[in-house]
Each structure stands twice: as C-alpha cells, then as structure tokens.
C-alpha cells in the first residue's frame, strides 16, 4: 500500500514544480512587456546646420502659418438699446490670414446664441453689427467663437475670445 502512495506524491511534486516554472516564466514575460511599454520612444530628430537651415525654417513656417489666425476686433461692444446696431462692434479677417471665417456670439452665462455672422473672406471686415437676440439694459459677458473654413467651406479650426456687451437703454 505504501508503494501506491509514493507515485502519487511524486506526481504532485512534478505538478507543483511545473506550475512554479510556468508562473516564473509568466512573471518574466509580464516584466519584460511592462519594461518595453514604459521605455520612451526614440524621436526621429534631425540636426539643423548651415546646409539645411533655410529648408527647415521654411517647413516650420508653413506648418505654423496654416494653423495661425490673426484676430482684429473690438472686445467691448456697446449698443444704445437692444434693437440697435453697435457703433463700435468691429471684426476683421485681415489679409495675413489664410482662411475665410465666420463667427458666432454667445452669452457666456446662458450659452444662448446672440449673433451669427456671414462668411468673411480674407481681407474683409464687418461693422454695424446688430444682435439677433434683443437684450435688456445691462452688461453681458459673451464669447465670440470664430470658425476658420477652407475653400470647400469645411471647418479647419475654431477659436474663441471673450468680449463684453453693454446695452445702455
């Protein structure tokens, strides 16, 4: 009877040893994978020297220019009353810009749309702005959200600026 128990114990020992080896191997694999994930990626960098500086600067200028937008506007719009045009509200899409723009004006507190502009091609400006929503006497914090569009009128990017709207009467 004793002989029958011995092979069982040896079999269990083999299973325990195999399980231990498998666990150790799994732990090693996990550690290797974690170390590879945290290893910083090497950047593809070049060097700027006299032979390529003009080309590099030109490439950088084109990338920056594509995403840049020069804003020319007044940031405090005054209205005599809620129905009148503002004598000082002014927005321009200056000649330095690359894209047509349009803009929307929102009440900052309620996020209600107060005005939507027409498309402004590069080199044009908009004055005598009249809000589409009649506001009561008071001062309002607002946001002008510009949208830049390409030649197919597809959105390129947006940017917002805070303004103050004052209604005198």
C-alpha positions as CSV (number, residue, x, y, z in Angstrom):
1,X,0.0,0.0,0.0
2,X,2.8,2.3,0.8
3,X,4.1,1.8,-2.8
4,X,0.8,3.1,-4.2
5,X,1.1,6.4,-2.3
6,X,4.6,7.2,-3.4
7,X,3.9,7.6,-7.1
8,X,1.0,9.9,-6.2
9,X,3.3,12.1,-4.2
10,X,5.9,12.2,-6.9
11,X,3.2,13.2,-9.4
12,X,2.1,16.1,-7.2
13,X,5.6,17.3,-6.8
14,X,6.1,17.3,-10.5
15,X,2.9,19.3,-11.0
16,X,3.9,21.8,-8.3
17,X,7.4,22.2,-9.9
18,X,5.9,22.6,-13.4
19,X,3.3,25.2,-12.1
20,X,6.1,27.1,-10.3
21,X,8.2,27.2,-13.5
22,X,5.2,28.3,-15.6
23,X,4.4,31.1,-13.0
24,X,8.0,32.2,-13.0
25,X,8.0,32.3,-16.8
26,X,4.7,34.3,-16.9
27,X,6.2,36.7,-14.4
28,X,9.3,37.2,-16.5
29,X,7.1,37.8,-19.6
30,X,5.0,40.4,-17.8
31,X,8.0,42.3,-16.5
32,X,9.6,42.3,-20.0
33,X,6.3,43.6,-21.5
34,X,5.9,46.3,-18.9
35,X,9.5,47.5,-19.3
36,X,9.0,47.7,-23.1
37,X,5.8,49.8,-22.7
38,X,7.4,52.3,-20.4
39,X,10.6,52.6,-22.5
40,X,10.4,56.1,-24.2
41,X,10.1,56.0,-27.9
42,X,13.0,57.4,-29.8
43,X,12.2,60.5,-31.7
44,X,13.1,60.9,-35.3
45,X,15.2,64.1,-35.0
46,X,17.4,65.7,-37.5
47,X,20.0,68.4,-37.0
48,X,19.8,71.9,-38.3
49,X,23.0,73.1,-39.8
50,X,24.0,75.7,-42.4
51,X,23.2,73.4,-45.3
52,X,19.5,72.8,-44.3
53,X,18.5,75.7,-42.0
54,X,16.6,77.5,-44.7
55,X,14.6,74.4,-45.7
56,X,13.8,73.6,-42.1
57,X,12.7,77.1,-41.3
58,X,10.5,77.3,-44.4
59,X,8.8,73.9,-43.5
60,X,8.2,75.1,-39.9
61,X,6.8,78.4,-41.1
62,X,4.4,76.7,-43.5
63,X,3.1,74.4,-40.7
64,X,2.7,77.3,-38.2
65,X,1.1,79.6,-40.8
66,X,-1.5,77.0,-41.7
67,X,-2.8,76.9,-38.1
68,X,-2.4,80.6,-37.3
69,X,-5.1,83.1,-37.2
70,X,-4.8,86.9,-36.7
71,X,-7.7,88.4,-34.9
72,X,-8.7,92.1,-35.3
73,X,-11.8,93.1,-33.4
74,X,-13.1,95.2,-30.6
75,X,-13.7,93.5,-27.3
76,X,-16.2,95.8,-25.8
77,X,-19.4,96.2,-27.9
78,X,-21.8,99.0,-26.9
79,X,-25.4,99.1,-28.1
80,X,-27.7,102.1,-27.5
81,X,-30.6,99.7,-26.9
82,X,-31.4,96.0,-27.5
83,X,-32.7,96.7,-31.1
84,X,-29.9,99.0,-32.4
85,X,-26.7,98.4,-34.3
86,X,-23.4,98.8,-32.3
87,X,-21.4,101.8,-33.5
88,X,-18.1,100.2,-32.2
89,X,-18.5,96.5,-32.8
90,X,-15.9,95.5,-35.3
91,X,-14.5,92.2,-36.6
92,X,-12.0,91.9,-39.5
93,X,-10.5,88.9,-41.3
94,X,-7.1,90.5,-42.1
95,X,-5.0,90.0,-45.2
96,X,-2.4,87.9,-43.3
97,X,-5.0,85.1,-42.7
98,X,-5.3,82.1,-45.0
99,X,-8.9,81.2,-44.5
100,X,-12.4,82.6,-44.7
101,X,-14.0,82.9,-41.3
102,X,-17.4,83.3,-39.8
103,X,-18.2,83.8,-36.1
104,X,-21.0,83.3,-33.6
105,X,-21.5,85.3,-30.4
106,X,-22.8,83.5,-27.3
107,X,-23.9,84.7,-24.0
108,X,-21.3,83.3,-21.7
109,X,-23.7,82.6,-18.8
110,X,-26.6,81.1,-20.7
111,X,-24.7,79.9,-23.8
112,X,-27.5,81.4,-25.9
113,X,-26.7,82.4,-29.4
114,X,-26.8,86.2,-29.8
115,X,-25.4,86.7,-33.3
116,X,-24.2,84.7,-36.3
117,X,-22.1,86.4,-38.9
118,X,-22.0,85.9,-42.7
119,X,-18.8,84.4,-44.2
120,X,-15.9,86.9,-44.1
121,X,-13.3,86.2,-46.8
122,X,-9.7,87.2,-46.1
123,X,-9.3,91.0,-46.3
124,X,-12.9,91.8,-45.3
125,X,-14.5,93.3,-42.2
126,X,-17.8,93.6,-40.5
127,X,-19.2,96.7,-38.7
128,X,-22.6,98.0,-37.7
129,X,-23.4,94.6,-36.0
130,X,-26.9,94.2,-34.7
131,X,-27.6,91.3,-32.3
132,X,-30.2,88.7,-33.4
133,X,-31.5,88.5,-29.8
134,X,-32.8,91.6,-28.2
135,X,-31.0,92.1,-24.8
136,X,-32.3,94.2,-21.9
137,X,-30.3,97.1,-20.5
138,X,-27.2,95.8,-18.8
139,X,-23.7,94.4,-19.2
140,X,-23.2,90.9,-20.6
141,X,-20.1,88.6,-20.8
142,X,-20.0,87.0,-24.1
143,X,-17.8,84.8,-26.3
144,X,-17.0,85.3,-30.0
145,X,-16.3,81.9,-31.5
146,X,-14.5,82.1,-34.8
147,X,-14.6,79.2,-37.3
148,X,-12.0,79.1,-40.0
149,X,-13.1,77.3,-43.2
150,X,-11.3,76.0,-46.3
151,X,-12.2,76.7,-49.9
152,X,-15.0,74.0,-49.6
153,X,-16.4,75.7,-46.5
154,X,-15.3,72.8,-44.4
155,X,-14.2,73.6,-40.8
156,X,-10.4,74.0,-40.4
157,X,-10.4,75.1,-36.7
158,X,-12.2,77.2,-34.2
159,X,-11.1,79.7,-31.6
160,X,-13.0,81.8,-29.1
161,X,-12.5,85.2,-27.5
162,X,-14.2,86.9,-24.5
163,X,-16.0,90.2,-25.1
164,X,-18.3,92.5,-23.1
165,X,-21.6,93.6,-24.5
166,X,-23.1,96.7,-23.0
167,X,-26.7,97.7,-23.6
168,X,-27.3,101.3,-22.5
169,X,-31.1,101.6,-22.5
